[in-house]
Amino acid sequence: MELPKFLLADNTDHPEGIFIVHTQYPRFIINLQDDEVEWLEEFSKEDEADLMEETEMLIDAATAFYDREISRYEQ
């Protein structure tokens, strides 16, 4: 099975949360409500430096995905 790059998720235990799951490396879940990121990977010290450069771009992409999905629901 080929997973989409991003998935929209929710959970009734966190009704205010807006969760986006990034399914490709580096995998993470972001809560757009507070921009908290939970990484699903373990990183070496060397990887962490590269990751910091990529993090902002990934968060922007996750936010754009969410905006696109919501606009499709509203049509």
C-alpha positions in Angstrom: 0.0 0.0 0.0 1.2 3.5 -0.8 0.3 6.0 1.8 -0.3 9.7 1.1 2.4 12.0 2.3 0.1 13.6 4.8 -3.0 12.3 6.7 -5.5 14.4 8.6 -6.3 12.9 12.0 -8.5 13.6 15.0 -9.2 12.1 18.4 -12.2 12.6 20.7 -9.9 12.7 23.7 -8.3 15.8 22.2 -11.3 17.6 20.7 -9.4 20.9 20.1 -6.5 19.1 18.4 -5.9 19.3 14.7 -3.4 16.5 13.9 -1.5 16.1 10.7 0.5 12.9 10.2 3.6 13.0 7.9 4.1 9.5 6.7 7.5 9.9 4.9 10.9 10.3 6.4 11.2 12.1 8.8 7.8 10.8 10.1 6.0 13.0 12.6 2.7 14.1 13.9 2.0 17.8 14.3 -0.9 19.4 16.3 -1.7 22.5 14.4 -3.5 23.9 17.4 -0.2 24.6 19.2 2.4 23.5 16.6 3.6 20.8 18.9 5.6 18.1 16.9 6.0 14.5 17.9 8.7 12.8 15.9 8.2 9.1 15.0 11.9 8.7 14.2 15.1 8.7 16.3 17.8 11.0 15.1 21.6 11.1 15.5 23.2 14.4 16.5 24.3 14.8 12.8 20.7 14.3 11.6 19.3 16.8 14.1 21.2 19.7 12.4 19.8 18.8 9.0 16.4 18.2 10.5 16.2 21.7 11.9 16.7 23.1 8.4 13.9 21.0 7.0 11.4 21.3 9.9 10.0 24.7 9.0 9.4 23.6 5.4 7.7 20.4 6.6 5.4 22.3 9.0 4.5 24.8 6.2 3.7 21.8 3.9 1.5 20.2 6.7 -0.3 23.5 7.2 -0.9 23.9 3.4 -2.2 20.3 3.3 -4.7 21.0 6.1 -5.9 24.3 4.4 -6.4 22.4 1.1 -8.3 19.6 2.8 -10.6 21.9 4.7 -11.3 24.0 1.6 -12.4 20.8 -0.2 -14.8 19.9 2.7 -16.3 23.4 2.5 -17.2 23.2 -1.2 
